[in-house]
């Protein structure tokens, strides 16, 4: 067997670099899900938010490293689906596939809801015209779904352009918001300072922010059997995402008083509601415009990414061909249900991100842990082992179970939302 890292014609000068792999992980992780973090964190506030963020980062990094260890038993190029089927059997393969499909569908719905919300807020602020929730959500969904229907190349080009704009607008908006933070607001000096009770309902939302695990097999295919370099990519990419999220939490918690999040949640907890609350506490109209631009681009790029992934999944599952007629059928099956959901329930962004986190717990935490346990029991060590020793599997399974139970209790009102 020839090492994929030394294929014919691939000399050291042309081997994949760690920087590129790190950007793949960071780009996959960072998306519109981060826009839900300040609102879902309002109850526990700043100190607990940092603790939950660090815990989610550590667990998701650990589960991705577990997936890397399993992946090294297979030839580079084996997909996530193949790993699950060969390691855990067809039953878990079906469960994993259903979880992935659910995550993608619920994320597309969330982005229709969030995109319509930010479109309404932006048009009102810039043009003085606020379209209905129905018109804004439908326009947002149809425009971007048409791009996916047209071709993957269009999605590729648009994503590159919008990612560039998202980076610039994030840097500019964060520089302005961080300069406006107030210590009394950040630490809720005049209030209760946050409660640990609200931690449990936020776990699944925080987990979603570090959901990139489908990229691990892609990195193994790209790098070959170079686990040290791939691990550097995982640590570097998630580290970049962690820093961005921490800056975002500090910026929002330091400029929007905790009590004002009650109004944001009462209004639906959507992206536009958060931006509106931030705008009333910023000293610069330019910074607000940059925040609006970042929010819109984050939702749009995430919609395109999740939508394209779901589009390809549906096309393969339903065996639709790549003709215009086939792509039209795939588009209807892909975007029809979440768009209708976004029109009927336009304020579901916050809850939808949480539901996505619950399903993502299955395929990004529970399934890698079970695969690692099965792999270690039946296969010799691949030369790379995730840290944590014998505690890795039970720790991941425990986190997955706690997250699933807490989210269920949160949905049924046993665990409260800050109101």
Secondary structure by P-SEA (a helix, b strand, c coil): cccccccccccccccccaaaaaaaaaaaacccccccccccccccccaaaaaaaaaaaaaaaaaaaaaaaaaaaccccccaaaaaaaaccaaaaaaaaaaaaaaaaaaaaaaaaaaaaaaaaaaaaaccccccaaaaaaaaaaaaaaaaaacaaaaaaaaaaaaaaaaaaaaaaaaaaaaacccccccccccccccccccccaaaaaaaaaccccaaaaaaaaccccaaaaaaaaaaaaaaaaaaaaaaaaaaaacccccaaaaaaaacccaaaaaaaaaaccccaaaaaaaaaaaaaaaaaaaaaaaaaaaaaaaaaacccccaaaaaaaaaaacaaaaaaaaacccaaaaaaaaaaaaaaacccaaaaaaaaaaaacccccccccccccaaaaaaaaaaaaaaaaaaaaaaccccccc
